[in-house]
Amino acid sequence: MRGFLFTTASVFALGVGVAALFRRREQRTRAEEGLRRAAQAAGGYLSRYRLDTEEAAEHWRQPDGSVDVAQVTRDFLMFFVVPLWITSGVADYLCHRATDIEHTTGSYESLLHLAMLVEMGVPTLAALFMEITSPVLAMMIASFVLHEATALWDVGYAVQHRNVTPLEQHVHSFLEMLPLMALSFVAVLNWPEVLAMVGAGDRPADWSLRLKEDPLPTGYTISVLAAVALFNGLPYLEELWQDIRANGARLRPANQPTRLLEPRYPAPERVEA
């Protein structure tokens, strides 16, 4: 009887061991297949990445093999400066919300924000759809100057009634300099027209207004318009709506706080000789 039990237990243990061995082998096979597929996918991605970088290099190369600096500058403006400007607008909106703008500066400041958005939106639309001729360049310059004046007006009012934090001031530096950077790139890309506009070129200035002969990619244009509307236009309209809900038709809150702008450090005492 003991021999029969011992034999049965041995056969059972052997069966369990064989089953575990086959199961482990199956798991190893699945793991190896997964690794093989992952390697194929990674290899395909790297191959596509190499093709993409080669296509990009070809896109930035002139027929003589040199780098097309104008195309690189244009792409930098379209795919770095513009998205960074839109992102900075979102950050500025969040700074306003954090300082309870509807109970500190109210609709007065929110209307200034919308005014600045329009002042930069008009030249942006012109850059997207119009040929960069002398009147377009002149309008862009005037819009930038007007935007800077409005920004100074805005901050001068805001600091008297709410806390404009160092972070918000840093965001303002982006919102002030990115339009100047964009304007500078547009001017460099159309330098002959800039010279002609000021009478220093070798041809007369083009004072016509016309649509682009070579339009920007439709997908890019739609993406920029949608991003500006979604991430800049709507948030600032929501900000104005919150002001109206809190204060009605009044431009300023009824109990508007006033911050005393005193120097942080006292002036040094004059030492008599």
Beta strands, then each sheet from edge to edge (+ up, - down):
end
